[in-house]
Amino acid sequence: MSRPGSPGVQPGPERKSSEPAPGDPVAVRDAIPPSGSPELALAELQAGNRRFVAGAPHHPNQDAGHRAAVADGQHPFAVIVGCSDSRLAAEIIFDRGLGDLFVVRTAGHTVGPEVLGSVEYAVTVLHTPLVVVLGHDSCGAVQAARTADATGTAPEGHLNAVVDAVVPSLRRAAAEGVDDIDRIVDIHIGCTVEAMLDRSAVLAAEVAAGRCAVVGMSYRLAAGEARVVAAVPPRMGAVDGTQPAVAAAVA
């Protein structure tokens, strides 16, 4: 974890000679204010994801010059609390580079004290305005928890801690009559958003003060698309013109 560095404009994407991807907000790509706009940060992630899906990434902030520029400090514009799945590399699917994202990954994006402490560091010390819980379809952790819950057989070793963390999401899905694995994943993403705010008074205070927002996004492995499925405050779900699919989970 590098030291925060001095205040300044957060790293924005590099200028490329190629034309921006369709719908790419040029104003957002130019810079993101260090004080933090959650809406701009989310719009930037979505723009990068659109480039990735279209097969036209810019690969911003990945050159030697930028590497040197961020060596003395970091100003990431988003925290990504993502699943450890090898196909869910945040910097790739959001088309970002060095210094842009503060990434924490666990199987099934489960959150313990170390994860929450990392998020709190980012939002209070680095003043990062957006926290994203990033899950994905066909999640192995959710499938493992579902199997263990159905059979009453706990997995060996520390994997059981992952399963135990996912089971409450399975209970909520069952109460809502949801049986499809990918819809369960979306509910689990929303539950993780809720759990982070319930367990971290620091994060909840930052959100209440309007300095930060927490958004749940669900990634589709084959399509490459990441969509919003939960948001606090709820207005964040409308940044891309849609509403969260499981907003009730974090109301």
C-alpha positions in Angstrom: 0.0 0.0 0.0 1.7 3.2 -1.1 1.5 6.5 0.7 -1.3 8.8 -0.5 1.0 11.5 -1.9 0.1 15.1 -2.3 -3.4 16.3 -3.4 -3.9 16.8 -7.1 -5.9 15.9 -10.1 -6.5 12.2 -10.1 -5.1 10.2 -12.9 -7.3 10.3 -15.9 -7.1 8.3 -19.1 -4.4 9.2 -21.6 -5.2 11.0 -24.8 -5.2 8.6 -27.8 -5.1 9.4 -31.4 -8.0 7.0 -32.0 -11.6 8.1 -31.8 -13.4 7.5 -28.5 -15.8 4.6 -28.2 -19.5 5.3 -28.8 -21.0 7.0 -25.8 -17.6 7.6 -24.2 -18.0 10.8 -22.1 -15.1 13.0 -23.2 -15.4 15.3 -20.2 -15.1 12.4 -17.8 -12.1 11.0 -19.7 -10.2 14.2 -19.4 -10.0 14.2 -15.6 -11.7 13.2 -12.4 -11.7 15.8 -9.6 -9.6 14.7 -6.6 -12.5 15.8 -4.2 -14.5 13.0 -5.8 -17.7 12.8 -7.8 -19.2 9.3 -7.4 -21.2 9.8 -10.6 -18.2 10.8 -12.7 -16.2 7.9 -11.3 -19.0 5.4 -12.2 -19.4 6.9 -15.6 -15.7 6.5 -16.2 -15.8 2.8 -15.3 -18.8 2.3 -17.5 -17.1 4.1 -20.4 -14.0 1.9 -20.0 -16.2 -1.2 -19.9 -18.0 -0.2 -23.1 -14.6 0.1 -24.8 -13.6 -3.3 -23.5 -16.8 -4.9 -24.7 -16.4 -3.2 -28.2 -12.9 -4.6 -28.5 -11.5 -1.0 -28.7 -9.6 -0.4 -25.4 -7.4 2.6 -24.9 -5.1 1.0 -22.3 -4.8 4.3 -20.5 -2.1 5.1 -17.9 0.0 2.0 -18.7 3.1 3.6 -20.2 6.5 4.2 -18.5 5.9 7.9 -18.1 2.7 7.4 -16.1 4.4 4.6 -14.1 7.0 7.2 -13.0 4.3 9.9 -12.4 2.4 7.8 -9.9 5.4 6.3 -8.1 5.2 8.9 -5.3 1.5 8.7 -4.6 -1.8 7.4 -5.7 -5.3 9.0 -6.2 -7.5 6.1 -7.4 -11.0 7.2 -8.4 -12.7 3.9 -7.5 -12.3 1.0 -5.1 -13.1 -2.4 -6.6 -14.1 -5.1 -4.1 -14.2 -8.0 -6.5 -14.3 -11.7 -6.8 -11.0 -13.5 -7.1 -12.0 -15.2 -10.3 -9.2 -15.1 -12.8 -11.5 -13.8 -15.5 -12.5 -10.7 -13.5 -9.4 -8.5 -13.7 -10.8 -5.1 -13.0 -8.1 -3.0 -14.8 -8.8 -5.0 -18.0 -12.6 -5.1 -18.0 -12.8 -1.4 -17.1 -9.9 -0.4 -19.4 -7.9 1.4 -16.8 -4.2 1.6 -15.8 -1.7 2.3 -13.0 -3.1 4.4 -10.1 -6.7 4.3 -11.3 -8.3 1.6 -9.2 -7.8 0.4 -5.6 -8.5 -3.3 -5.9 -9.4 -5.8 -3.2 -10.3 -9.4 -4.2 -11.7 -12.4 -2.4 -13.6 -15.5 -3.5 -17.2 -14.5 -3.8 -16.3 -10.9 -2.9 -16.7 -11.8 0.7 -15.9 -9.1 3.2 -14.0 -9.5 6.4 -12.1 -7.0 8.6 -9.1 -6.8 6.3 -11.3 -6.0 3.3 -13.3 -3.4 5.2 -10.1 -1.9 6.5 -8.7 -1.6 3.0 -11.9 0.1 1.8 -11.8 2.5 4.7 -8.2 3.4 3.9 -9.2 4.2 0.3 -12.2 6.3 1.1 -10.8 8.2 4.1 -7.0 8.5 3.3 -7.0 8.5 -0.5 -10.5 10.2 -0.7 -11.7 7.7 -3.3 -15.3 8.6 -4.1 -16.7 5.3 -5.3 -16.7 1.7 -4.0 -17.8 -1.0 -6.4 -18.7 -4.6 -5.4 -17.9 -6.6 -8.5 -19.4 -10.0 -8.9 -20.0 -12.2 -12.0 -22.3 -14.8 -13.4 -21.6 -18.5 -12.8 -19.7 -17.6 -9.6 -18.0 -20.7 -8.2 -18.2 -19.4 -4.6 -22.0 -19.0 -4.8 -22.3 -22.4 -6.5 -20.1 -24.0 -3.7 -22.2 -22.4 -1.0 -25.4 -23.6 -2.8 -24.1 -27.2 -2.9 -23.0 -27.2 0.7 -26.3 -25.7 1.9 -28.3 -28.2 -0.1 -26.3 -31.2 1.0 -25.5 -30.1 4.5 -21.9 -30.9 3.9 -19.3 -28.2 4.8 -16.2 -27.9 2.6 -12.8 -28.6 4.1 -10.4 -26.0 5.3 -10.9 -22.3 5.1 -13.2 -22.6 2.1 -15.9 -23.1 4.7 -15.5 -19.4 5.7 -16.3 -18.4 2.2 -19.4 -20.6 2.1 -20.6 -19.3 5.4 -20.3 -15.7 4.1 -22.4 -16.5 1.0 -25.2 -18.5 2.8 -27.1 -15.4 4.0 -27.5 -14.4 0.3 -28.9 -17.8 -0.5 -31.4 -17.4 2.3 -32.5 -14.0 0.9 -32.8 -15.5 -2.6 -34.9 -18.4 -1.3 -37.2 -16.0 0.6 -37.7 -14.0 -2.7 -38.4 -17.2 -4.6 -35.2 -16.9 -6.7 -33.6 -20.1 -7.9 -31.6 -19.1 -11.0 -27.9 -19.1 -10.1 -27.1 -15.8 -11.9 -30.0 -14.0 -10.2 -28.8 -15.4 -6.9 -25.4 -13.9 -7.8 -27.0 -10.5 -8.3 -28.7 -10.7 -5.0 -25.4 -11.7 -3.4 -23.8 -8.6 -4.8 -26.5 -6.5 -3.3 -26.1 -8.3 0.0 -22.4 -7.5 0.0 -23.1 -3.8 -0.6 -25.5 -3.9 2.4 -23.0 -5.8 4.6 -20.2 -3.4 3.9 -22.4 -0.4 5.0 -23.7 -2.3 8.0 -20.3 -3.4 9.2 -18.3 -0.2 8.5 -19.5 2.9 10.3 -16.6 4.7 8.6 -17.9 3.8 5.1 -21.5 4.5 6.0 -20.5 8.0 7.3 -18.7 8.8 4.1 -21.8 7.8 2.0 -24.1 9.7 4.3 -22.0 12.8 3.9 -22.2 12.5 0.1 -18.4 12.0 -0.3 -18.7 8.4 -1.5 -21.2 6.0 -3.0 -21.3 2.2 -3.1 -22.4 0.4 -6.2 -22.8 -3.3 -6.9 -22.0 -4.4 -10.5 -22.5 -7.8 -12.1 -20.1 -8.9 -14.8 -21.0 -11.3 -17.7 -18.1 -13.5 -18.5 -18.9 -14.2 -22.1 -20.3 -10.7 -23.1 -17.8 -8.8 -21.0 -20.4 -6.3 -19.8 -20.6 -5.0 -16.2 -24.0 -3.7 -15.2 -25.3 -2.0 -12.1 -27.5 -4.2 -9.9 -27.4 -2.3 -6.6 -26.6 1.2 -5.5 -26.4 3.4 -2.4 -27.5 6.1 -2.7 -30.1 4.7 -5.2 -29.6 7.6 -7.6 -26.2 6.1 -8.5 -28.1 3.3 -10.3 -29.4 5.9 -12.9 -25.9 7.0 -14.0 -26.2 4.8 -17.1 -29.9 5.4 -17.5 -31.1 2.3 -15.7 -32.2 1.3 -12.3 -30.6 -1.3 -10.0 -32.0 -4.7 -10.5 -31.9 -5.5 -6.8 -32.2 -2.1 -5.3 -34.5 -3.5 -2.6 -31.6 -5.5 -1.2 -29.8 -2.3 -0.1 -32.7 0.1 0.5 
